[in-house]
Amino acid sequence: MLTLAFDVYGTLFNVNSMQVLLEKFSPGSGKIATQLWREKQIEYTRLLVMRQQKGDYQSFWDVTIAALDFTSNSLGLGLTTLQKRELMASYEHLDLFSEVEDVLMNLRGMGIQLVILSNGNYKMLSRLLLNARLNRMFDEVFSAESVSSFKIDPAVYGLIKKNLNVEKKDVILVSSNCWDIIGGGWYGFRTFWVNRNNDVFDELRYLPDFTGNDLNDLLAQIKIKYG
């Protein structure tokens, strides 16, 4: 059975929607603060993949707080404890990209198995999906938390094969993050890169199997190949 494994942050939900609140708290710094927060969040997960091997797991929620603290200190934003709490609470109400719901409904109508594969811990994911009314759209939700690690640890990608009766070749990883696409591709999945910003793909002798500007392009290519 064809299985589409969706990343969450940046793929289904717009992490840059945090910019509005950051701009409110620190006028003139919203954009750069949003970018740095996200960059540090990802950087910390990569570093912690090595640390997790020593049994010192930190959840994605904790990593996101640490990245926010660094951002505030680095840029001199002076965010208060209450402001940080509000920003973290908003992480459970990120903006859903406009095409996502319709595309997912169409894919479900085609009988395709849809799953989540995310760095987010289960509590973060369940609240985010519930608030966006996507909680019943997916057959399974897989979190890196269950293996106390993060992407691009092969153990995270292995959650799908371990828990579902599917072969690697029957899984398409859908992500907007180059590093995630590369990690999933190296693991053995086929990949669809959601290139929303017309970025250049990383130069690591790997290219995604499919590329599109948003999930509408994913749906179109799935219909051509499997419809």
Summary of the structure (lengths in Angstrom):
residues: 227
radius of gyration: 17.3
end to end distance: 13.4
largest distance: 52.8
contacts: 712
relative contact order: 0.16
helix: 52%
strand: 14%
